Amino acid sequence: MIELLRAVFVAPFADMAGNMPFLIEVLIGGIAAGLMYSLVALGFVLIFKASGVFNFAQGVMVLFSALTLVGLMERGVPVPAALALTALTMIALAFAIERVVLRPLVNQEPIILFMATIGLNFFLEGFGEMVWGANVKKLDIGIPDTSFIVRGVQMNRLELTAALTAAILVAILAVLFQRTKVGRALRAVADDHEAALSIGIPLKTIWVVVWSVAGLVAIVAGIMWGAKSGVQFSLSLIALKSLPVLILGGFTSVPGAIVGGLIIGVGEKLGEVYWGPLVGGAIENWFAYVLALTFLLFRPQGLFGEKIIERV
């Protein structure tokens, strides 16, 4: 028993202290992955704050945006033009979702809206496959997937670029929705739809803006994940890793999405490297869900979520 406890609690920390450059490499990889998780989770948070809808289709929006971009590039469209057309496509998709899906379902039960996003998920997946094909596509954005060494620490150019891009976008979104008029309107809509309408906030416009921003976020996430692992339909499963991020941070908190993503990204990398050998590996696949389950047991509202008390 003593040997087991030593292997679990002492040896990993000794390894960390004994090889600091490698620990820094693991932490950088975890931060990069965490920022990408946060980026996808922000799409969920923005839509949930504005409409109270848990958008099950956010992962497929990441896939669909990446498919659209690489499909246009394969047909000879220059990268800047392909990016612009992809952005216009996601904004047009936001208008279509508001007009066809959300507007007819105003004031319906949340479960009905959730089921509508499940239908949207399968529609976008099938439509993307029909238009762009189902083969794995290579997305080359001009950033080499190579490594370099700084003071004994190995770093990957693509991962660092993805992390920096995600960090900048996350910061912009945080300022946008905390400090601007649109952000205040969004918070008002999130608190009470009817009250927001009564003071002149256009609910439909807010929905279009938020779904458009979620679509643009999906483009960035799709580019970064697609450049690293290829544009393939398993890319939509990235949304599953964002669910624990939301549970940790809270479904309505932008800072929570950031902190939750970093906790999971760093935690799963450390667990895989230092504790994985003790259990045969694969900690990275289930760490996030076990951590989310723990939070559900002890703090179901998340780190930054508000506890809801209902009188009955």
Summary of the structure (lengths in Angstrom):
residues: 312
radius of gyration: 20.7
end to end distance: 49.5
largest distance: 66.7
contacts: 1036
relative contact order: 0.17
helix: 78%
strand: 3%
